[in-house]
Amino acid sequence: MKKVWFIVIANRSHFGGGMKISPMSKLDDGRLNVIAVHDIPLLKLLTVFITVLWGGHLNIKNVDSFSGKMIKMKNEGSVKIQSDGEIVGRNEVAAVVLEEKLRVMLQGVNRYKNMK
């Protein structure tokens, strides 16, 4: 079993004011990219955060990157799942690419709405 520090599902290469978290991501390729950081000592984790600025973290041994049209993850422990900084669930997440759709969470409402 791997000790995972964090997993990011992205369809854009940058977030957080320019950090290149998912350099392989493209908005128009119909795929989601996953970045997983695992089994890494705390001090080496700091290196990951520094290299994210230019996308160099993908060259670190304990950073995996892959992509797909549908991503499904489940954790056996108790983990909070965040979407754009908001907690949206626990332990399990599924993400899928829908053509010409944007799913948004309405403020103060616990449901999603598809927008075209």
C-alpha positions in Angstrom: 0.0 0.0 0.0 1.3 3.5 -0.9 1.3 6.5 1.4 -0.2 9.2 -0.7 0.4 12.8 0.1 -2.0 14.2 -2.5 -3.7 13.6 -5.8 -4.7 16.2 -8.2 -7.2 15.7 -11.1 -6.8 18.5 -13.6 -7.8 19.6 -17.1 -5.6 22.7 -17.1 -1.9 22.8 -16.7 -1.8 25.7 -14.1 -3.5 26.6 -10.9 -3.0 28.8 -7.8 -1.6 31.8 -9.5 0.6 30.1 -12.1 1.8 26.9 -10.5 2.3 24.3 -13.3 0.8 21.4 -11.4 -0.2 19.4 -14.5 2.0 20.3 -17.4 0.5 17.7 -19.7 -3.1 18.9 -19.3 -4.9 20.5 -22.2 -8.4 22.0 -22.1 -9.4 20.7 -25.5 -8.0 17.1 -25.5 -11.1 15.4 -23.8 -8.9 13.9 -21.1 -8.3 14.5 -17.4 -4.8 14.3 -16.0 -3.9 12.9 -12.6 -0.8 13.8 -10.6 -0.2 11.6 -7.5 2.6 12.2 -5.0 3.3 9.2 -2.8 5.8 7.4 -0.6 8.1 10.4 -0.3 9.8 11.8 2.8 8.6 15.1 4.2 11.8 17.0 3.2 11.7 15.7 -0.3 8.0 16.7 -0.4 9.2 20.3 -0.2 11.2 19.7 -3.4 8.0 18.7 -5.1 6.3 22.0 -4.1 9.2 24.1 -5.4 9.5 22.2 -8.7 5.7 22.6 -9.3 6.4 26.2 -10.2 7.8 25.2 -13.6 6.4 21.6 -13.9 9.7 19.9 -12.9 8.0 17.7 -10.3 7.1 15.1 -13.0 10.7 14.1 -13.0 10.7 13.1 -9.4 10.6 9.4 -8.7 7.6 9.5 -6.4 5.4 11.6 -8.6 3.1 9.7 -11.0 1.2 11.2 -13.9 -1.5 9.6 -16.1 -4.6 10.5 -17.9 -8.0 9.2 -18.9 -11.6 10.2 -19.9 -12.9 9.0 -16.6 -11.1 8.9 -13.2 -12.4 7.0 -10.2 -10.6 6.8 -6.9 -11.5 5.3 -3.5 -9.6 5.5 -0.2 -10.0 2.9 2.5 -9.4 5.5 5.2 -11.1 8.8 6.0 -10.0 11.5 3.6 -11.6 14.8 2.7 -12.0 15.5 -1.0 -11.7 19.1 -2.2 -12.7 20.7 -5.4 -11.3 24.1 -5.9 -10.6 24.5 -2.2 -14.1 23.4 -1.1 -14.7 20.1 0.7 -17.1 18.1 -1.6 -17.0 14.6 -0.1 -15.1 11.9 1.6 -13.2 8.8 0.6 -14.4 8.4 -3.0 -14.3 10.6 -6.1 -15.2 10.1 -9.8 -14.5 12.6 -12.5 -15.5 12.3 -16.2 -15.1 14.5 -19.2 -18.4 15.6 -20.8 -18.3 17.3 -24.2 -19.5 20.9 -24.2 -20.6 20.7 -20.6 -19.5 22.5 -17.5 -20.6 21.3 -14.1 -20.8 24.0 -11.4 -21.7 23.9 -7.7 -24.2 26.4 -6.7 -23.3 28.4 -3.7 -25.0 27.2 -0.5 -26.7 24.4 -2.4 -25.5 20.8 -2.2 -26.2 19.9 -5.8 -24.7 20.4 -9.2 -26.1 21.9 -12.3 -25.0 21.2 -15.9 -24.4 24.3 -18.0 -24.0 24.4 -21.7 
